[in-house]
Amino acid sequence: MAVLSLLEVPKLKELVHPYGYVVHVHDACGGQSFTLEQVGENPNEQVYGVIEKFFSEHQMGVHFYDNEKLNFVAT
């Protein structure tokens, strides 16, 4: 499992906010996970591509592990 630098987390949060979401980071020994929380009335599904591009720019992939695509880890 890949780990995103905590210095990069605010950048990720800024990127997803215009799409109607907030990112929550769960950091524990051995890894991280992320949760998307819908905060806008009209969330934009393009957020998934934005997240994938962000992690790709950091030489990582993304694995959404639930049907709603609200929980993910970096790979």
Phi, psi and omega in degrees: 000134179276157181234127177275134177301138179296342175288338180271343183302314179301326178295318178297316180300318178297321182294321186274339185302317179297345180268004176092022181227158169238140177261132173250134181255131177246107186250122181220169177305126176091356178165181180228156167222162184229146177231134173266133175243125178288125178239342179266158179287330182234076181298146183253123183289353175294348180302328182295319176294323178296317179296314180298319179295316180303311181291325177299321178294344177253022178057040178226160172253181180227137175237111174276123189248021172221161184296329181279353181058041178254351180234134181207163175230157173274142180236000000 
